[in-house]
Amino acid sequence: MNFCTRNHLLRFKGLITLQYVLDVESYYGTDPQAFVNDEEEGFRDAKLRNLVEELSQLRSVSITLVTSSREQPMLEGGTEPVPGPIKAWIASAERRMMGMEDPQSAQ
C-alpha cells in the first residue's frame, strides 16, 4: 500500500472514490498473516489512516485483491477464497481510511 501515499492522494482534492488493488502472491494463501503484516506496514508507512480529514469529498474506499498468477479478483466462493485474516484486515483498513474508529486497528 505504500506505493500510493497520503501525499500522493492529497493532490486529488476532489477525490470521491478510492480503490486499492493489491496483488496477492500465492504463498499468502498458506500464510495470510504474512500478507496482513506486510500490508499493515505499508498502510502505516503511507500514512493512510483517516484520509477524509484532508480529502473531505472522499465517500468510499475499497480494497480489491488480485492473484498474481491470473490477475483475477479473489472473490468469496471463487477458486481462491480470501482467508479470514486477510478479509478482516481489508475491512479494518477501509474503515480506518474513512476515519472510522476500529478496535482491531492495532493488528
C-alpha positions in Angstrom: 0.0 0.0 0.0 2.9 2.3 0.4 3.3 2.9 -3.4 0.5 5.5 -3.2 1.0 7.5 -0.1 -1.2 10.1 1.6 0.9 12.8 0.0 0.1 11.4 -3.5 -3.6 11.2 -2.7 -3.8 14.8 -1.4 -3.1 16.0 -5.0 -6.7 14.9 -5.8 -8.7 17.2 -3.6 -11.9 16.3 -5.4 -11.4 12.5 -4.9 -14.7 10.8 -4.2 -13.9 7.1 -4.6 -10.6 5.3 -3.9 -10.0 1.7 -4.9 -6.7 0.0 -4.0 -5.8 -3.1 -5.9 -3.5 -5.4 -4.0 -1.6 -8.2 -5.7 -1.6 -11.4 -3.5 1.2 -13.8 -4.1 0.2 -17.4 -4.0 2.1 -18.2 -0.8 -0.1 -15.9 1.2 -2.8 -18.4 0.9 -0.8 -20.6 3.3 0.4 -17.7 5.5 -2.3 -15.0 5.4 -0.9 -13.3 8.5 2.3 -12.5 6.5 0.2 -10.7 3.9 -1.6 -8.8 6.7 1.7 -7.8 8.4 3.3 -6.6 5.1 0.2 -4.6 4.1 -0.3 -3.1 7.6 3.3 -1.9 7.5 2.7 -0.3 4.1 -0.5 1.2 5.4 1.3 2.8 8.3 4.3 4.0 6.2 1.9 5.6 3.6 0.0 7.3 6.4 -3.3 6.3 5.0 -5.3 6.5 8.2 -8.2 9.0 8.2 -7.9 10.3 4.7 -11.2 12.1 5.0 -9.5 14.7 7.2 -7.9 16.2 4.2 -9.9 14.7 1.4 -13.3 15.9 2.6 -15.2 14.8 -0.5 -14.0 11.2 -0.2 -17.1 9.0 0.2 -15.8 5.4 -0.3 -12.7 3.4 -0.1 -12.4 -0.2 -1.3 -9.6 -2.7 -1.4 -9.6 -5.3 -4.1 -7.4 -8.3 -4.2 -6.0 -9.9 -7.4 -3.9 -13.1 -7.6 -0.5 -12.6 -9.2 -0.9 -15.8 -11.1 -4.0 -15.0 -13.1 -4.8 -11.3 -12.5 -8.2 -12.3 -11.4 -10.1 -10.9 -8.4 -10.1 -13.1 -5.3 -13.8 -13.5 -4.6 -15.5 -15.2 -1.8 -16.7 -18.5 -3.1 -14.4 -18.3 -6.1 -11.5 -20.5 -6.9 -9.3 -18.8 -4.4 -11.4 -17.7 -1.4 -10.0 -14.9 0.7 -8.6 -16.2 4.0 -10.3 -14.8 7.1 -7.4 -12.8 8.5 -7.0 -11.0 5.1 -10.7 -10.2 4.9 -10.6 -8.8 8.4 -7.6 -6.7 7.7 -9.2 -5.3 4.5 -12.4 -4.3 6.3 -10.3 -2.7 9.0 -8.1 -0.8 6.6 -11.1 0.5 4.6 -12.7 1.8 7.8 -9.5 3.4 9.0 -9.0 5.2 5.7 -12.5 6.6 6.0 -11.7 7.9 9.6 -13.9 5.4 11.3 -12.6 4.0 14.6 -11.8 0.3 14.6 -10.9 -1.6 17.7 -8.9 -4.1 15.6 -6.7 -1.4 14.1 -3.8 -2.4 16.3 -3.2 -5.5 14.2 
